[in-house]
Amino acid sequence: MAIAVGRGGDGDPIASSGLVNRAGGSWQTWLGGSVDRLIRLDGGVYDGLSGAPVADANGAVIGIATAALSRSYGIVIPASTVSRVVDALLANGHVARPWLGIGAQPVAMPRAGGDAAAGDATGLLISSLAPGGPAERAGLLIGDIVVRVGNEAAADLRALRAALAAFVGKVAPLSILRGGVARQLQVEVGERPVERPRC
């Protein structure tokens, strides 16, 4: 059971109750934001309840309701995520997100003989580089396959972002394959540029 309490557009108090229909592990928003836990409500979030506290049946606040992260369901941003973001905002004025300046897609890792086989571990094939971005400055090339960041596997973009999160503004060790040959590079992880509205 989940209960959200807020105020409508005219200032009147409103409340909604429902069920948590799905709970899961950590996930990322489509813009790369990290959410500590998936908490999905069984319906949408009514007007006036985005940003409202959501409590469980015992009255303990579990997070903040939002309609911005799903078209079909209400999502609860967990209290732990809210606390982490507030701490970052108070300390830095913004939440830093890692940025390498690459376009990449998962690919099967080549076997020792050079054949890629389905079911093997995956890496990220670099398909584009932002001019002057951290990856280009570090010497990465289109066609390189990113295998690891430090000790963390780079099996997909989500895993890569998670591994890079601890290195924003710092140098991260990158394990890559170039032409089937393993190489080590050091890349200074940048901060994702702020998207500015365009006319």
ZILINFEN-V740094 format. One line per field, one symbol per residue. psi: psi as a letter, one per 40 degrees, with the letter a starting at -180 (. if undefined). burial: 1 if it has 16 or more other C-alpha atoms within 10 Angstrom, else 0. A space follows every 10 residues. Layout:
BEGIN
psi=???
burial=???
END
This chain:
BEGIN
psi=hihhhahide eiiiiiiaih ehhaaiiiie eeihhdihhh ieaahiheeh eiihiadeeh heahiieeei ddiiihhidd dddddddddd deeihhhihd fihiiiihhi ideehhhiei iiahhheihh heiddddeei iheihhdihb ehigdidddd dddedeehei hhhhhihhfe hhihihhhha hhihhhii.
burial=0111111000 0000001001 0000000100 0001111111 1101110111 1111110000 1111111000 0011111110 1000100000 0000111111 1101111111 0000000000 1111110010 0011110101 1001111110 0011111111 1111101100 0111111000 0000011111 100000000
END
